[in-house]
């Protein structure tokens, strides 16, 4: 196929040449009904915010320009099929899990998954089988799934339907995806990949293997992260083992029937950009990230980690575009550095947790912004750094105690208790820091003292905590009865 094409974008250009009178939705009628919106977004943007119609195809049942855009995406990413998603990678992840599992079915996965994975299990009734990821004691981060641990999980749960792998984690850590795919297929299981942070694996040189290249059956890819499309646009990729029609039916259960052509065209244009210029673009990103790491490590106190973590086991590969930085040796939690960079230096980074920050680099970054970040980190250490780590809590893996399935817990009778009185009870809601959106607690998990200590400390340090019904997290919903 001709990767120079962008069929949705081209169809929108043709549509604009015609003076079509809109007696359909959206109701702002090309911006005329909402001048403030047109002023904010621009007339060109609101004119392209149109409804599905024959010349522009239909996302629920594409037969022309959207279908062609999906075929181009499938070819560019090396997939059997690609589906354009306008509900973010959350929608792609949920469609992926709903495509392979139903009530009571087991999925083998690491605990450090995105909340969308657990949300999908609430929806379909699947049961998680956790593989404890190794952890780095110095950095306080979860690593990848070791192949031998996945093998043990398979032996204990031969009836599991699928294995889900993060490729990579938020911090850039990759598991042995090829090895896990082989294991899954040898035991009649499917392999799914959450590639929210791995779009560039399909186009960069000397990067970790992509899910499709590794033989995975499905992958959820956040084009809006490193791929350059608009926020909330994503791709769901499938291999030859998956039925295109079945996956489309699953997607249509939850994805909107009013797909945004702003998002769809951004996916189309971004796929073309990556197919034509992705390799050279991501080579520059890697160069910038390597330069930043060297300079930041030269400041002292910070540790911007990279491929030296690779051990061919729990860290099989590392995504060098991820500028992950441990901050504890300057006496500050990652979330404190995150807040200081924003409030004192007008620098917005991706996230800060208890011990680390992540500066997300992609095709839109320039060296001068990298220089500004490096200078800010040096000045921040001088002004705010502390000589000791007293009172700092290292982020570490807390093994979950699963009492009931996420779906059963979410819909079961519940009661609200003060946070300090919930120890030993079974949680019926999510608790997480966002970003990165990895649950500290998920429905069906028992609340331990270690979890309570973590929540209290994260709140004190200013982490953005989301999920519970009580937004202040002074109380939690727990199951009634004798759980």
C-alpha positions in Angstrom: 0.0 0.0 0.0 1.1 3.6 -0.5 2.0 5.0 2.9 2.0 8.5 1.4 -1.8 8.3 1.4 -3.9 9.6 4.3 -7.4 8.7 3.1 -9.4 10.2 6.0 -7.5 13.5 5.8 -7.9 13.5 2.0 -11.7 12.9 2.3 -12.0 15.8 4.8 -10.1 18.1 2.4 -12.6 17.1 -0.4 -15.5 17.6 1.9 -14.3 21.1 2.8 -14.4 22.1 -0.9 -18.1 21.5 -1.0 -20.6 23.9 0.6 -22.6 21.3 2.4 -25.5 22.7 4.4 -25.5 20.9 7.8 -28.9 19.6 9.0 -27.1 16.9 11.1 -25.1 16.9 14.3 -22.9 18.3 15.8 -25.2 21.1 16.8 -22.6 23.9 16.7 -23.0 23.8 12.9 -19.3 24.3 11.9 -18.8 26.6 14.9 -21.5 29.1 14.0 -23.6 28.2 17.1 -20.7 28.5 19.5 -18.4 31.5 18.5 -16.3 31.2 21.7 -15.5 27.6 20.8 -14.6 28.6 17.3 -12.4 31.3 18.7 -10.6 29.0 21.0 -10.0 26.1 18.6 -10.0 28.0 15.3 -12.5 27.9 12.5 -10.6 25.2 10.6 -10.9 22.9 13.5 -14.6 23.3 14.2 -15.4 23.0 10.4 -13.8 19.6 10.5 -15.8 18.5 13.6 -18.4 16.7 11.5 -20.6 13.7 11.7 -20.3 10.3 10.0 -21.7 10.4 6.4 -21.2 8.3 3.3 -18.2 10.3 1.9 -16.5 10.1 5.3 -17.3 6.5 6.2 -18.5 5.2 9.6 -16.2 4.1 12.4 -18.5 1.3 13.6 -18.7 -0.4 10.2 -16.0 1.1 8.0 -16.1 0.3 4.3 -14.2 3.1 2.6 -11.8 5.8 3.8 -11.7 4.7 7.4 -11.2 1.1 6.4 -8.4 2.1 4.0 -6.8 4.1 6.8 -6.9 1.0 9.1 -5.3 -1.1 6.4 -2.5 1.4 6.0 -2.0 1.4 9.7 -1.9 -2.4 9.8 0.7 -2.5 7.1 2.8 0.3 8.8 2.7 -1.5 12.2 3.2 -5.1 10.8 -0.2 -6.2 12.0 -2.9 -8.4 10.4 -5.5 -5.8 11.3 -5.6 -2.4 12.9 -8.6 -0.6 14.4 -8.8 3.2 14.9 -9.8 4.0 18.5 -11.2 7.3 19.7 -11.6 6.4 23.4 -8.0 6.5 24.2 -5.8 3.4 24.8 -8.1 2.7 27.8 -10.8 1.8 25.2 -8.2 -0.3 23.2 -7.0 -2.2 26.3 -10.6 -2.9 27.4 -11.5 -4.1 23.9 -8.4 -6.3 23.9 -9.4 -8.0 27.2 -13.1 -8.3 26.4 -12.2 -10.0 23.1 -10.4 -12.9 24.8 -12.1 -13.4 28.3 -15.5 -13.7 29.9 -16.8 -14.2 33.4 -14.5 -16.5 35.4 -11.8 -16.7 32.8 -8.2 -16.2 34.0 -5.7 -13.7 32.6 -2.1 -13.9 33.7 -0.6 -10.4 34.1 1.8 -8.3 36.2 0.4 -6.2 39.1 1.8 -3.0 37.7 -0.9 -2.8 34.9 -2.9 0.3 34.0 -6.3 0.8 35.6 -7.9 0.1 32.3 -6.9 -3.5 32.6 -8.6 -3.9 35.9 -11.6 -1.9 34.6 -12.0 -4.4 31.8 -12.0 -7.2 34.3 -14.8 -5.5 36.2 -16.8 -5.3 32.9 -16.2 -8.9 31.8 -15.8 -10.8 35.0 -12.3 -12.1 34.3 -10.1 -13.1 37.2 -6.5 -11.8 37.4 -3.6 -14.2 38.1 -0.7 -12.0 39.2 2.9 -12.6 38.3 5.0 -10.6 40.9 7.3 -8.4 38.9 10.8 -8.2 40.3 11.7 -4.9 41.8 14.8 -2.7 41.9 15.6 -2.0 45.5 17.6 1.1 44.9 15.1 2.7 42.5 12.0 1.3 44.1 10.3 0.5 40.8 8.7 -2.7 39.5 10.6 -4.4 36.7 9.4 -6.8 34.1 7.9 -10.3 34.3 10.6 -13.0 34.3 9.9 -15.9 31.9 10.4 -18.5 34.7 7.7 -16.7 36.8 5.3 -16.7 33.8 6.0 -20.4 33.3 5.1 -21.1 36.9 1.9 -19.1 36.6 1.0 -21.1 33.5 1.7 -24.4 35.3 -0.5 -23.4 38.2 -3.2 -22.0 35.9 -3.3 -24.1 32.7 -6.8 -23.0 32.1 -5.9 -19.3 31.7 -7.0 -17.7 28.5 -4.3 -15.1 28.0 -1.1 -13.5 29.3 -0.9 -9.7 29.3 2.5 -7.9 29.1 3.5 -4.2 29.5 5.7 -3.3 26.6 7.3 -1.2 28.1 6.4 -0.1 31.6 6.1 3.6 32.3 9.7 3.7 33.3 11.0 2.0 30.1 11.4 -1.6 31.4 10.7 -4.4 28.9 10.1 -8.1 29.6 11.2 -10.9 27.2 8.2 -10.5 25.0 9.2 -13.1 22.4 9.9 -15.6 25.2 6.5 -14.9 26.8 4.7 -15.1 23.5 6.3 -18.5 22.8 5.2 -19.8 26.2 1.7 -18.5 25.8 1.2 -20.1 22.3 2.8 -23.4 23.4 0.1 -23.7 26.1 -2.8 -22.6 23.9 -3.0 -19.1 25.4 -3.1 -15.7 23.7 -0.6 -13.0 24.4 -1.7 -9.4 24.7 0.5 -6.3 25.0 -0.2 -3.0 26.6 1.9 -0.8 24.3 0.6 2.5 25.5 4.2 3.7 25.8 5.7 1.8 22.9 4.4 3.3 19.7 8.0 4.1 18.6 9.1 0.5 18.9 7.6 0.0 15.5 9.7 2.7 13.8 12.8 3.3 15.9 16.2 1.7 15.3 17.8 -0.6 17.9 14.7 -0.4 20.1 13.0 -3.2 22.1 10.9 -5.5 20.0 7.3 -4.5 19.2 4.4 -6.7 20.1 3.5 -7.5 16.5 7.2 -8.3 15.6 7.3 -10.6 18.7 4.2 -12.5 17.5 1.7 -11.2 20.1 -2.0 -11.6 19.3 -3.2 -8.1 20.2 -1.6 -4.8 21.2 -3.0 -1.5 22.4 -0.9 1.4 21.1 -1.1 5.0 22.3 -0.5 7.0 19.1 -1.2 10.2 21.0 1.8 9.6 23.3 5.0 9.1 21.3 3.2 8.9 17.9 2.1 12.5 17.6 -1.7 12.2 17.2 -4.3 14.1 19.2 -5.0 13.2 22.8 -7.5 10.3 23.1 -6.6 8.7 19.7 -5.2 5.2 19.7 -4.8 2.0 17.7 -5.7 -1.6 18.5 -3.5 -4.0 16.6 -4.2 -7.7 16.1 -2.3 -10.7 14.7 -3.5 -13.4 12.4 -5.0 -15.5 15.2 -7.7 -13.0 16.0 -11.0 -12.7 14.1 -11.3 -9.2 12.7 -15.1 -9.4 12.8 -15.2 -10.5 16.4 -12.8 -7.8 17.6 -14.9 -5.2 15.7 -18.0 -6.4 17.5 -16.3 -6.1 20.9 -15.0 -2.6 20.1 -18.5 -1.5 19.2 -19.8 -2.6 22.6 -18.1 0.4 24.3 -16.7 2.8 21.7 -18.7 5.8 20.6 -20.9 5.7 17.5 -20.0 9.3 17.0 -16.3 9.0 16.2 -14.5 12.4 16.1 -13.0 13.1 12.7 -10.5 15.4 14.4 -9.1 12.3 16.2 -9.5 10.0 13.2 -7.7 12.3 10.9 -4.9 12.9 13.4 -4.4 9.1 13.6 -4.3 8.9 9.8 -1.8 11.8 9.4 0.4 10.6 12.3 0.6 7.1 10.9 1.7 8.5 7.6 4.3 10.7 9.3 5.7 7.7 11.2 5.7 5.5 8.2 7.6 8.0 6.1 9.8 9.8 8.8 9.6 7.7 12.0 13.0 6.2 11.9 14.9 9.4 11.6 12.6 11.2 14.1 13.0 8.6 16.8 16.7 8.5 16.2 16.8 12.2 17.2 14.7 11.4 20.3 17.1 8.7 21.4 20.1 11.2 20.9 18.3 13.8 23.0 17.5 11.4 25.8 21.0 10.0 25.9 22.4 13.5 26.1 20.0 14.5 28.8 20.8 11.4 30.9 24.6 12.1 30.7 24.1 15.8 31.7 21.6 15.0 34.5 23.8 12.3 36.0 26.7 14.8 35.9 24.8 17.1 38.3 25.1 14.5 41.1 22.4 13.1 43.3 20.0 12.3 40.4 20.1 9.0 38.7 18.8 8.9 35.1 18.9 5.2 34.4 19.2 3.4 31.1 20.4 0.2 29.5 22.8 -0.6 32.4 19.7 -2.1 34.1 19.4 -4.8 31.4 20.0 -8.2 32.9 18.3 -10.5 30.2 15.8 -11.5 32.9 13.6 -9.0 34.8 14.9 -6.2 32.6 15.2 -7.9 29.2 15.4 -4.5 27.3 15.2 -0.8 28.1 13.4 1.9 26.1 16.1 4.6 25.9 13.6 7.3 24.9 12.2 7.2 28.5 14.0 9.8 30.6 13.3 8.2 34.0 15.1 9.9 36.9 15.5 8.7 40.5 15.5 11.7 42.9 15.8 10.2 46.4 19.6 10.9 46.7 18.9 14.7 46.6 16.6 14.2 49.6 13.3 14.8 47.6 10.5 12.5 46.6 9.8 12.3 42.9 6.4 14.0 43.4 8.2 16.9 45.2 10.5 17.4 42.2 7.5 17.2 39.9 5.7 19.9 41.8 8.8 22.1 42.0 9.6 21.9 38.3 6.1 23.1 37.5 5.6 25.7 40.2 9.2 27.2 40.2 10.4 26.6 36.7 7.3 26.3 34.5 8.3 22.8 33.4 5.6 20.2 33.2 6.9 16.7 33.2 4.9 13.5 32.8 4.7 12.3 36.4 6.4 12.0 39.7 6.0 9.1 42.1 7.6 8.5 45.5 11.1 8.1 44.2 11.2 9.0 40.5 10.1 11.4 37.8 9.6 10.8 34.1 10.3 13.4 31.5 8.5 12.1 28.4 10.4 12.8 25.2 9.0 12.4 21.7 9.1 13.7 18.2 8.0 17.2 19.2 10.9 17.9 21.6 13.9 20.1 20.9 17.3 20.4 22.4 16.7 23.8 23.9 13.9 22.4 26.0 16.2 19.6 27.1 18.8 22.2 28.1 16.1 24.1 30.1 15.2 20.9 32.0 18.8 20.1 32.8 19.4 23.6 34.1 16.3 23.5 36.2 17.2 20.2 37.8 20.6 21.5 38.7 19.2 24.7 40.2 16.4 22.8 42.0 19.0 20.5 43.7 20.9 23.6 44.9 17.8 25.4 46.2 15.7 22.6 47.6 17.8 19.5 47.9 18.4 17.9 51.3 21.5 16.1 52.5 19.7 13.0 53.8 16.8 10.8 52.9 15.3 10.8 56.4 11.5 10.4 56.2 11.5 9.4 52.5 9.6 6.3 51.7 10.8 4.1 48.8 8.2 3.1 46.3 8.1 -0.7 46.2 6.0 -3.5 45.0 3.3 -4.5 47.4 2.0 -7.9 46.7 -1.8 -7.9 46.3 -4.0 -10.3 48.2 -6.9 -11.1 45.9 -10.0 -12.2 47.8 -12.7 -12.1 45.1 -12.9 -11.2 41.5 -12.8 -7.5 40.5 -16.3 -7.7 39.1 -17.8 -9.4 42.2 -16.2 -6.9 44.5 -17.2 -3.8 42.4 -20.9 -4.8 42.4 -21.2 -6.4 45.8 -22.9 -4.7 48.8 -20.5 -2.4 50.4 -20.0 0.1 53.2 -17.8 3.1 53.7 -15.3 3.1 56.5 -12.7 5.6 57.7 -9.3 4.8 56.0 -7.6 3.8 59.3 -10.4 1.3 60.0 -10.2 -0.6 56.7 -7.2 -2.8 57.4 -8.0 -6.5 56.7 -11.2 -5.6 54.8 -11.7 -6.2 51.1 -11.7 -3.1 48.9 -14.5 -2.6 46.4 -13.1 0.4 44.5 -9.8 1.6 42.9 -7.1 3.6 44.6 -4.2 4.9 42.4 -1.8 7.7 41.8 -2.5 9.2 38.4 -0.3 9.4 36.4 0.8 6.6 36.1 -2.6 5.1 36.8 -1.3 1.8 38.3 -3.7 0.7 41.0 -2.5 0.7 44.6 -5.7 -1.2 45.4 -8.2 -2.7 43.0 -11.7 -4.1 43.7 -11.4 -7.5 45.4 -8.1 -7.0 47.1 -7.5 -7.1 50.8 -6.3 -3.9 52.5 -3.0 -4.3 54.4 -1.1 -2.0 56.7 1.6 -1.6 54.0 -1.0 -0.3 51.6 -2.5 2.1 54.1 1.0 3.4 55.0 1.6 3.9 51.2 -1.6 5.8 50.7 -1.1 8.1 53.7 2.5 8.9 52.6 1.6 9.5 49.0 -1.2 11.9 50.0 1.2 13.8 52.3 3.7 14.2 49.5 1.1 15.6 47.1 0.5 12.6 44.8 -2.7 13.0 42.7 -4.8 10.2 44.1 -7.8 9.0 42.1 -10.4 6.3 42.0 -12.3 6.2 45.3 -15.8 7.5 45.7 -14.4 9.8 48.5 -12.1 12.0 46.5 -10.3 13.1 49.6 -9.6 9.4 50.4 -10.5 9.8 54.1 -12.6 6.7 53.7 -12.8 3.7 51.5 -15.6 1.5 50.3 -15.2 -2.1 51.5 -17.3 -5.3 51.1 -19.9 -6.0 53.7 -20.0 -9.4 55.3 -17.4 -11.9 56.3 -14.7 -11.3 53.7 
